Amino acid sequence: MWFGWIVASNPLAGWWGKNKRTVLIVGAVIVVLWVFIERGNGPKTKRVSMPKDYGSADRELLVHAPSDPKDPIPLVLILHDDNVDAKTLDHDSAAGSVANARNFAVAYPEAVGGTWRIDSPDGADAKYLRDVVSYVSAKKTKVDPNRIYVWGVGEGARLALTVVCGGAKPIFAAVGVVGQFTQEPQSACPGRAPEARVAETKWNKKVSETLWTASAKHHLGA
């Protein structure tokens, strides 16, 4: 009897009875907003090393990719200029933010000693880029093999234009070039892959958005 009297006289019990529905609705909204915010933040850029079972073992790169997307997504390789590291380009280009909004993955390969070796479509650095695609596809996220792109600035642009000329897989669906030029550097295999050129001295988020808009129009088999 005393227990029943205490419950009946408890003001919180009365308040809960009157406001239960409102509290549950507010709680549900908070949960939905939290999930939305978490998804909106998207993946973070991480530094990784190529595994021992790759020809480019121990070479480093940055990867920005969702670990388990529902469907395979595009992959963009972004190549820095000589003497500029991948971390700086990741920050300046804000490509990770664009990738989160547009649902694609980004990898930032890194040159040994800060200098790319641009010798042939099958040279050491070209093979490294292909290893990066294979590694990200196998270990980091689900990649759509028909929508793999490569962008670069300065010497990175020269390497991008070189690697698309190779006959080995993957075949790049488009190439993006950033710099103060219109026709330089030139491709060694004109027409092999569609090109997007942005004549800017600094690679910022707007440049990344421009390159993505241009690249996304192209995919193999189209």
N, C-alpha and C positions, 0 to 999 in steps of 0.2 A: 504493500500500500504506500509506504513511504517513497519507494522508488518511482511508482507511478505519479505521485504528487510532484516529485522533483522534476521529472521529465515534462510534465504538463505545465509546470510553472517556469521552466527554463525559457528565457526570452530568445535564445538562439534557435531553439526548436521551432518557435513561431516564425522567426525571421526566415529560417530555411524553408519552411512550408510555403511562405509567400514568394520567396525569391529563387526557389530551386531551378525553375525553368530558365530564368535569366542567367544564373550562374553557369549552368550547363552550356548554354549558347555561347557565353563569353569564353568559357574554357575551350570549346571547340574552335572558335575563331582564333584564339591564341595559338593553338596547336597547328592550324592550317597556315597561319602567318609564319610560324617558326619553320615549318617544312618549306614554305615558299622561299623564305630568306636563305635557308641553307642551300637549296637548289640554285638560287640566284647567284650565290657566291661562287659556285662551281669549283672545279679542281684548282689546285695551286701548282705553280711551276716548281719542279724538283730537279736537282742535279743527280745524274746517275752515271754509271760506268758501263761500257759494253761488256757483256759476259765473256768468259774465257772461250766459249765455243763459237765465237764469231771471228772472222778474219781481222776485224778492227778491235780485238779484245783490249780492254783497259782504256780505250779512248773515251773521253767524257762528252756529255751533252746535257742539255736541259730538256725536260719533257713536261708538257702541259696537256693533260688528257684525262677524260673521265675513265674510270677503271672498268665500268661495265655498262656502256650505253645500250639502250634497247635494240637499236639497229646499228650496223656498221656506219661509221662517220668518215668524212674527208680528213686527210692528213696534209698539213703544210710544213715543209722544211723551210726554215728561215736562216739564211747564211749571213753572218756578220762580215764587215770589211776587215782587211788586214789590220792587226794591232788594236782591234776592238773586240772585247770578249762577248760571249753569248749572253751573260747576265745583263750587261749594259743594253744590248739590243732588246732583250726581253722587257726591260723597264721602259725604254724610250718608245718602243713601237706599240706598247699596250696591246700586242696581238693576243695575249691571253684573255684579256677582257673581251675583245672582239670574238674570240673563239667560244667563250662561254655564252655570249649572246646569240651566235650564229650556229652553234653546235658543230664544231670541228676541233680536231686535235692539232697541237703545234709541237714540233721538235726543233731545237736550236743546236745543231751540230757545232763543234768547236774545233778550230784549226790548231794543229800542233805548233807550239811556239808563236801562235798568233798570226801565222802566215799560211794561206792556202796554197796547195800544190796543184796548179792548173796545167797539167801536161796533156791529158787526153781523156776522152769519155770513159776510159777503162783504167785510168790512173788510180793511185792509192787513195786520194781523197774522194774521187768519184765512187770507188768501191765502198769507202766508209759511209757515204751518204746512202748507198743502197743497203748496207748493213743496218743503218739507222732505221730505215723503213721496215726492214724485216723484223728487227728487234721490237720496235714499237707495236707492230702488228701482232707479234706473237706473245709479247709479255706485258704490254701496257694498256691496250684498248682494242676495240674492234674497228678495223680500218677497211673502208671501201676501196678496193684495189683500182677501181675506175675513177677515183677522185683523189689522186695524190698530186700535190703541187709543190713547186720549189720556187722560193723567192730569195733575192739577194740584193745586197748593196755593195757598190765598189767592186773589190776583188771577189766578194761573195756572189755578186751578180755574174761575173765572168765564169765562175765555177758553175753556177746554176745553168747558164746558157750552154756550158760544156757538157754537163752530165745528162741533159735531155737528149743529147745526140747519141748516147750509147744504145746498144742493141739489147743489153741485158735487162731483166726485170728488176725493179718496177719500171713501167713506162709512165712518165709524168704527163698528166693531162694538160698542164699549162705551166708557164714560167712567168715570174714577176721580177721586174728590174727597177731598182730605185737609184736615183742619182741625177746630177745636173747634165743630162745629155738626152738626145732624142734617138740617135742611131748608134751610139757607142755605149757599151761594147757590142760588137756584132756577134750573131750566132754563127757557129760553124756549120749548122745544118738548117738554114732558113726554112720555115714552114713545118718543121718536125713537130713543134708544139706551139700553140697560140701564146703570144707574148702580151703582157701588160707592162707599160713603162710609165713611171711616175717621176717627173723631173723635180725632185725636191732635195735640198741639202740635208734635211733632218727627217728621220723616219719616226713619225708620231702616229697616234691612233687614227687620225684621218687618212694617212697613207695606208695603214693596214686595212681599213675599211674599204678604201678604193681598190686595193689589190684583191681583196676577197670578193667584192662585187664583180670584178672582171674575171677572176679565176672560176668562180662558182658557175659561170655560164657554160663551162666546158667539162666534159667527162668522156672517158673512153667509150667507144661504141655508140656515141650520139649520132 
